[in-house]
């Protein structure tokens, strides 16, 4: 993985994590936590979309959409487990 890919992954994860944090109420992780959740959400979203055979295209926007969906799933699971 090159430095450019790592920076893009962090930016996409940050955007997706912040959006997911705004959508899922009851979980406040802060900026660093949102970036981490967004990055993990990219993995979960990529796996989930692959299992469901859903394609949202290619490019930065589709990466953010997939990461966002994965991050929302992670935050819902986190909220359920934390209760």
N, CA, C and O atoms as a GROMACS GRO file, in nm:
protein
  332
    1UNK      N    1   0.085  -0.117   0.000
    1UNK     CA    2   0.000   0.000   0.000
    1UNK      C    3   0.090   0.124   0.000
    1UNK      O    4   0.180   0.136   0.082
    2UNK      N    5   0.063   0.212  -0.092
    2UNK     CA    6   0.143   0.333  -0.102
    2UNK      C    7   0.090   0.439  -0.005
    2UNK      O    8  -0.019   0.425   0.051
    3UNK      N    9   0.166   0.544   0.012
    3UNK     CA   10   0.127   0.653   0.101
    3UNK      C   11   0.000   0.721   0.049
    3UNK      O   12  -0.087   0.759   0.128
    4UNK      N   13  -0.010   0.736  -0.083
    4UNK     CA   14  -0.130   0.799  -0.141
    4UNK      C   15  -0.255   0.717  -0.111
    4UNK      O   16  -0.359   0.773  -0.076
    5UNK      N   17  -0.246   0.586  -0.125
    5UNK     CA   18  -0.361   0.500  -0.095
    5UNK      C   19  -0.400   0.509   0.052
    5UNK      O   20  -0.518   0.510   0.085
    6UNK      N   21  -0.301   0.515   0.138
    6UNK     CA   22  -0.328   0.526   0.281
    6UNK      C   23  -0.398   0.657   0.315
    6UNK      O   24  -0.492   0.658   0.395
    7UNK      N   25  -0.355   0.765   0.254
    7UNK     CA   26  -0.417   0.896   0.279
    7UNK      C   27  -0.561   0.896   0.228
    7UNK      O   28  -0.651   0.946   0.296
    8UNK      N   29  -0.584   0.840   0.111
    8UNK     CA   30  -0.721   0.834   0.056
    8UNK      C   31  -0.808   0.747   0.146
    8UNK      O   32  -0.924   0.782   0.171
    9UNK      N   33  -0.754   0.635   0.195
    9UNK     CA   34  -0.830   0.546   0.283
    9UNK      C   35  -0.868   0.618   0.412
    9UNK      O   36  -0.979   0.601   0.461
   10UNK      N   37  -0.777   0.697   0.467
   10UNK     CA   38  -0.806   0.773   0.589
   10UNK      C   39  -0.911   0.881   0.562
   10UNK      O   40  -1.000   0.901   0.644
   11UNK      N   41  -0.901   0.949   0.449
   11UNK     CA   42  -0.997   1.054   0.416
   11UNK      C   43  -1.136   0.994   0.394
   11UNK      O   44  -1.235   1.045   0.446
   12UNK      N   45  -1.143   0.886   0.316
   12UNK     CA   46  -1.272   0.820   0.292
   12UNK      C   47  -1.330   0.768   0.423
   12UNK      O   48  -1.449   0.784   0.448
   13UNK      N   49  -1.247   0.707   0.506
   13UNK     CA   50  -1.292   0.658   0.635
   13UNK      C   51  -1.340   0.770   0.724
   13UNK      O   52  -1.439   0.755   0.795
   14UNK      N   53  -1.271   0.882   0.721
   14UNK     CA   54  -1.313   0.997   0.801
   14UNK      C   55  -1.447   1.052   0.759
   14UNK      O   56  -1.533   1.078   0.843
   15UNK      N   57  -1.466   1.068   0.629
   15UNK     CA   58  -1.594   1.119   0.579
   15UNK      C   59  -1.707   1.022   0.613
   15UNK      O   60  -1.812   1.063   0.662
   16UNK      N   61  -1.685   0.894   0.586
   16UNK     CA   62  -1.788   0.793   0.612
   16UNK      C   63  -1.817   0.783   0.762
   16UNK      O   64  -1.933   0.772   0.802
   17UNK      N   65  -1.714   0.786   0.844
   17UNK     CA   66  -1.733   0.777   0.988
   17UNK      C   67  -1.807   0.895   1.046
   17UNK      O   68  -1.893   0.878   1.132
   18UNK      N   69  -1.775   1.013   1.000
   18UNK     CA   70  -1.843   1.133   1.049
   18UNK      C   71  -1.990   1.133   1.007
   18UNK      O   72  -2.077   1.169   1.085
   19UNK      N   73  -2.016   1.093   0.882
   19UNK     CA   74  -2.155   1.084   0.836
   19UNK      C   75  -2.233   0.978   0.914
   19UNK      O   76  -2.347   1.001   0.954
   20UNK      N   77  -2.172   0.863   0.936
   20UNK     CA   78  -2.238   0.756   1.011
   20UNK      C   79  -2.262   0.798   1.155
   20UNK      O   80  -2.365   0.766   1.213
   21UNK      N   81  -2.167   0.870   1.214
   21UNK     CA   82  -2.182   0.918   1.352
   21UNK      C   83  -2.298   1.017   1.362
   21UNK      O   84  -2.366   1.023   1.465
   22UNK      N   85  -2.321   1.094   1.255
   22UNK     CA   86  -2.433   1.189   1.254
   22UNK      C   87  -2.566   1.117   1.237
   22UNK      O   88  -2.668   1.165   1.287
   23UNK      N   89  -2.567   1.004   1.167
   23UNK     CA   90  -2.692   0.931   1.141
   23UNK      C   91  -2.732   0.845   1.260
   23UNK      O   92  -2.849   0.843   1.298
   24UNK      N   93  -2.636   0.774   1.318
   24UNK     CA   94  -2.666   0.682   1.428
   24UNK      C   95  -2.657   0.762   1.559
   24UNK      O   96  -2.548   0.803   1.600
   25UNK      N   97  -2.769   0.781   1.621
   25UNK     CA   98  -2.773   0.858   1.746
   25UNK      C   99  -2.738   0.768   1.864
   25UNK      O  100  -2.763   0.648   1.861
   26UNK      N  101  -2.680   0.827   1.966
   26UNK     CA  102  -2.649   0.752   2.087
   26UNK      C  103  -2.507   0.702   2.094
   26UNK      O  104  -2.467   0.645   2.196
   27UNK      N  105  -2.430   0.721   1.988
   27UNK     CA  106  -2.290   0.677   1.988
   27UNK      C  107  -2.206   0.798   1.948
   27UNK      O  108  -2.218   0.847   1.836
   28UNK      N  109  -2.124   0.845   2.037
   28UNK     CA  110  -2.034   0.957   2.009
   28UNK      C  111  -1.892   0.909   2.029
   28UNK      O  112  -1.852   0.877   2.141
   29UNK      N  113  -1.813   0.905   1.922
   29UNK     CA  114  -1.678   0.851   1.929
   29UNK      C  115  -1.569   0.956   1.913
   29UNK      O  116  -1.453   0.927   1.939
   30UNK      N  117  -1.604   1.075   1.872
   30UNK     CA  118  -1.504   1.176   1.847
   30UNK      C  119  -1.446   1.161   1.707
   30UNK      O  120  -1.484   1.071   1.633
   31UNK      N  121  -1.355   1.249   1.671
   31UNK     CA  122  -1.300   1.252   1.536
   31UNK      C  123  -1.216   1.128   1.505
   31UNK      O  124  -1.236   1.064   1.401
   32UNK      N  125  -1.126   1.093   1.592
   32UNK     CA  126  -1.039   0.977   1.568
   32UNK      C  127  -1.122   0.849   1.566
   32UNK      O  128  -1.100   0.762   1.482
   33UNK      N  129  -1.216   0.837   1.657
   33UNK     CA  130  -1.303   0.720   1.660
   33UNK      C  131  -1.388   0.709   1.534
   33UNK      O  132  -1.410   0.600   1.483
   34UNK      N  133  -1.435   0.823   1.484
   34UNK     CA  134  -1.513   0.823   1.360
   34UNK      C  135  -1.429   0.779   1.241
   34UNK      O  136  -1.478   0.706   1.154
   35UNK      N  137  -1.305   0.823   1.236
   35UNK     CA  138  -1.217   0.782   1.126
   35UNK      C  139  -1.192   0.631   1.133
   35UNK      O  140  -1.195   0.563   1.031
   36UNK      N  141  -1.168   0.581   1.252
   36UNK     CA  142  -1.143   0.437   1.269
   36UNK      C  143  -1.268   0.357   1.231
   36UNK      O  144  -1.258   0.256   1.162
   37UNK      N  145  -1.385   0.403   1.276
   37UNK     CA  146  -1.509   0.334   1.241
   37UNK      C  147  -1.533   0.340   1.091
   37UNK      O  148  -1.579   0.242   1.032
   38UNK      N  149  -1.502   0.451   1.028
   38UNK     CA  150  -1.517   0.462   0.883
   38UNK      C  151  -1.424   0.369   0.809
   38UNK      O  152  -1.463   0.310   0.708
   39UNK      N  153  -1.301   0.356   0.856
   39UNK     CA  154  -1.206   0.266   0.792
   39UNK      C  155  -1.248   0.121   0.810
   39UNK      O  156  -1.240   0.041   0.717
   40UNK      N  157  -1.291   0.085   0.930
   40UNK     CA  158  -1.342  -0.050   0.953
   40UNK      C  159  -1.473  -0.072   0.876
   40UNK      O  160  -1.501  -0.182   0.829
   41UNK      N  161  -1.551   0.034   0.865
   41UNK     CA  162  -1.674   0.027   0.788
   41UNK      C  163  -1.648   0.000   0.641
   41UNK      O  164  -1.730  -0.064   0.574
   42UNK      N  165  -1.537   0.047   0.590
   42UNK     CA  166  -1.501   0.018   0.451
   42UNK      C  167  -1.480  -0.132   0.432
   42UNK      O  168  -1.520  -0.188   0.330
   43UNK      N  169  -1.418  -0.196   0.529
   43UNK     CA  170  -1.398  -0.340   0.522
   43UNK      C  171  -1.530  -0.414   0.532
   43UNK      O  172  -1.558  -0.505   0.454
   44UNK      N  173  -1.612  -0.375   0.630
   44UNK     CA  174  -1.742  -0.440   0.651
   44UNK      C  175  -1.833  -0.414   0.531
   44UNK      O  176  -1.898  -0.507   0.482
   45UNK      N  177  -1.838  -0.291   0.484
   45UNK     CA  178  -1.922  -0.258   0.370
   45UNK      C  179  -1.878  -0.329   0.243
   45UNK      O  180  -1.962  -0.376   0.166
   46UNK      N  181  -1.749  -0.337   0.220
   46UNK     CA  182  -1.698  -0.409   0.104
   46UNK      C  183  -1.735  -0.556   0.108
   46UNK      O  184  -1.775  -0.614   0.007
   47UNK      N  185  -1.722  -0.616   0.227
   47UNK     CA  186  -1.759  -0.757   0.242
   47UNK      C  187  -1.910  -0.775   0.224
   47UNK      O  188  -1.954  -0.867   0.154
   48UNK      N  189  -1.990  -0.687   0.287
   48UNK     CA  190  -2.134  -0.698   0.281
   48UNK      C  191  -2.186  -0.680   0.139
   48UNK      O  192  -2.270  -0.758   0.093
   49UNK      N  193  -2.137  -0.579   0.069
   49UNK     CA  194  -2.180  -0.555  -0.068
   49UNK      C  195  -2.138  -0.670  -0.159
   49UNK      O  196  -2.210  -0.706  -0.252
   50UNK      N  197  -2.022  -0.728  -0.132
   50UNK     CA  198  -1.976  -0.843  -0.210
   50UNK      C  199  -2.064  -0.965  -0.188
   50UNK      O  200  -2.096  -1.036  -0.283
   51UNK      N  201  -2.104  -0.989  -0.063
   51UNK     CA  202  -2.190  -1.103  -0.032
   51UNK      C  203  -2.328  -1.086  -0.094
   51UNK      O  204  -2.390  -1.184  -0.138
   52UNK      N  205  -2.377  -0.964  -0.097
   52UNK     CA  206  -2.509  -0.936  -0.153
   52UNK      C  207  -2.504  -0.912  -0.304
   52UNK      O  208  -2.608  -0.891  -0.367
   53UNK      N  209  -2.385  -0.916  -0.361
   53UNK     CA  210  -2.363  -0.894  -0.504
   53UNK      C  211  -2.418  -0.759  -0.550
   53UNK      O  212  -2.482  -0.749  -0.655
   54UNK      N  213  -2.392  -0.657  -0.471
   54UNK     CA  214  -2.435  -0.520  -0.501
   54UNK      C  215  -2.313  -0.442  -0.550
   54UNK      O  216  -2.207  -0.445  -0.488
   55UNK      N  217  -2.330  -0.374  -0.662
   55UNK     CA  218  -2.223  -0.290  -0.715
   55UNK      C  219  -2.272  -0.146  -0.722
   55UNK      O  220  -2.377  -0.118  -0.780
   56UNK      N  221  -2.195  -0.056  -0.664
   56UNK     CA  222  -2.232   0.085  -0.667
   56UNK      C  223  -2.141   0.163  -0.760
   56UNK      O  224  -2.143   0.286  -0.761
   57UNK      N  225  -2.062   0.093  -0.839
   57UNK     CA  226  -1.973   0.158  -0.933
   57UNK      C  227  -1.833   0.168  -0.877
   57UNK      O  228  -1.795   0.096  -0.785
   58UNK      N  229  -1.758   0.259  -0.936
   58UNK     CA  230  -1.621   0.278  -0.890
   58UNK      C  231  -1.595   0.426  -0.870
   58UNK      O  232  -1.669   0.511  -0.921
   59UNK      N  233  -1.493   0.457  -0.798
   59UNK     CA  234  -1.459   0.595  -0.773
   59UNK      C  235  -1.471   0.632  -0.628
   59UNK      O  236  -1.509   0.550  -0.544
   60UNK      N  237  -1.439   0.754  -0.599
   60UNK     CA  238  -1.435   0.803  -0.461
   60UNK      C  239  -1.574   0.805  -0.397
   60UNK      O  240  -1.589   0.768  -0.280
   61UNK      N  241  -1.675   0.848  -0.471
   61UNK     CA  242  -1.810   0.858  -0.414
   61UNK      C  243  -1.863   0.719  -0.378
   61UNK      O  244  -1.922   0.702  -0.272
   62UNK      N  245  -1.842   0.622  -0.465
   62UNK     CA  246  -1.889   0.486  -0.434
   62UNK      C  247  -1.812   0.428  -0.316
   62UNK      O  248  -1.869   0.353  -0.236
   63UNK      N  249  -1.684   0.460  -0.303
   63UNK     CA  250  -1.607   0.415  -0.186
   63UNK      C  251  -1.664   0.474  -0.057
   63UNK      O  252  -1.671   0.406   0.045
   64UNK      N  253  -1.703   0.601  -0.063
   64UNK     CA  254  -1.761   0.666   0.055
   64UNK      C  255  -1.896   0.604   0.089
   64UNK      O  256  -1.927   0.584   0.206
   65UNK      N  257  -1.977   0.572  -0.013
   65UNK     CA  258  -2.108   0.510   0.011
   65UNK      C  259  -2.092   0.374   0.077
   65UNK      O  260  -2.160   0.344   0.175
   66UNK      N  261  -2.003   0.291   0.024
   66UNK     CA  262  -1.980   0.158   0.080
   66UNK      C  263  -1.926   0.170   0.223
   66UNK      O  264  -1.970   0.097   0.312
   67UNK      N  265  -1.832   0.260   0.245
   67UNK     CA  266  -1.776   0.280   0.379
   67UNK      C  267  -1.882   0.331   0.476
   67UNK      O  268  -1.886   0.288   0.591
   68UNK      N  269  -1.966   0.421   0.429
   68UNK     CA  270  -2.073   0.476   0.512
   68UNK      C  271  -2.170   0.366   0.557
   68UNK      O  272  -2.205   0.358   0.675
   69UNK      N  273  -2.212   0.281   0.464
   69UNK     CA  274  -2.304   0.173   0.498
   69UNK      C  275  -2.239   0.078   0.599
   69UNK      O  276  -2.303   0.039   0.697
   70UNK      N  277  -2.114   0.043   0.577
   70UNK     CA  278  -2.043  -0.043   0.670
   70UNK      C  279  -2.026   0.021   0.807
   70UNK      O  280  -2.038  -0.046   0.909
   71UNK      N  281  -1.998   0.151   0.809
   71UNK     CA  282  -1.982   0.222   0.936
   71UNK      C  283  -2.114   0.230   1.012
   71UNK      O  284  -2.116   0.218   1.135
   72UNK      N  285  -2.224   0.251   0.941
   72UNK     CA  286  -2.355   0.252   1.006
   72UNK      C  287  -2.385   0.117   1.069
   72UNK      O  288  -2.434   0.109   1.182
   73UNK      N  289  -2.356   0.010   0.996
   73UNK     CA  290  -2.376  -0.125   1.049
   73UNK      C  291  -2.292  -0.144   1.176
   73UNK      O  292  -2.342  -0.196   1.276
   74UNK      N  293  -2.166  -0.103   1.170
   74UNK     CA  294  -2.079  -0.117   1.288
   74UNK      C  295  -2.130  -0.036   1.407
   74UNK      O  296  -2.127  -0.084   1.520
   75UNK      N  297  -2.176   0.086   1.383
   75UNK     CA  298  -2.224   0.169   1.493
   75UNK      C  299  -2.353   0.113   1.553
   75UNK      O  300  -2.372   0.119   1.674
   76UNK      N  301  -2.442   0.059   1.469
   76UNK     CA  302  -2.562  -0.005   1.523
   76UNK      C  303  -2.525  -0.125   1.609
   76UNK      O  304  -2.580  -0.143   1.717
   77UNK      N  305  -2.431  -0.206   1.562
   77UNK     CA  306  -2.386  -0.321   1.641
   77UNK      C  307  -2.321  -0.275   1.771
   77UNK      O  308  -2.344  -0.334   1.876
   78UNK      N  309  -2.240  -0.170   1.764
   78UNK     CA  310  -2.175  -0.117   1.883
   78UNK      C  311  -2.278  -0.067   1.984
   78UNK      O  312  -2.264  -0.088   2.105
   79UNK      N  313  -2.381   0.001   1.934
   79UNK     CA  314  -2.486   0.052   2.021
   79UNK      C  315  -2.564  -0.060   2.087
   79UNK      O  316  -2.598  -0.051   2.205
   80UNK      N  317  -2.592  -0.166   2.013
   80UNK     CA  318  -2.666  -0.281   2.068
   80UNK      C  319  -2.582  -0.352   2.174
   80UNK      O  320  -2.634  -0.388   2.280
   81UNK      N  321  -2.454  -0.373   2.147
   81UNK     CA  322  -2.367  -0.445   2.240
   81UNK      C  323  -2.343  -0.362   2.366
   81UNK      O  324  -2.334  -0.417   2.476
   82UNK      N  325  -2.332  -0.232   2.351
   82UNK     CA  326  -2.303  -0.145   2.464
   82UNK      C  327  -2.417  -0.136   2.563
   82UNK      O  328  -2.394  -0.108   2.681
   83UNK      N  329  -2.539  -0.159   2.520
   83UNK     CA  330  -2.654  -0.155   2.612
   83UNK      C  331  -2.651  -0.274   2.694
   83UNK      O  332  -2.738  -0.293   2.779
   0.00000   0.00000   0.00000
